[in-house]
Amino acid sequence: MYRLAAEGVLPHTPPMYRRLSAQLAQARREGRFPDLIDTVRTVHVSPAWPSADSARMPRHK
């Protein structure tokens, strides 16, 4: 979208962006659009626990 808008092929307007977004969402729902995969960056996820009790550090005796 942005590359085509920068080259003047598509207008960079809110209606055009909404139309593109709607078309991509429909294609994803229909299985016609691949999953987006970023092979360059790493996703950092903070640690998570199912409950507060499981997150507590055990006491050393």
Secondary structure, DSSP 8 states (H G I E B T S, - for coil): -HHHHHTTSS--SHHHHHHHHHHHHHHHHTT-S-----SSS--------SSHHHHS-----
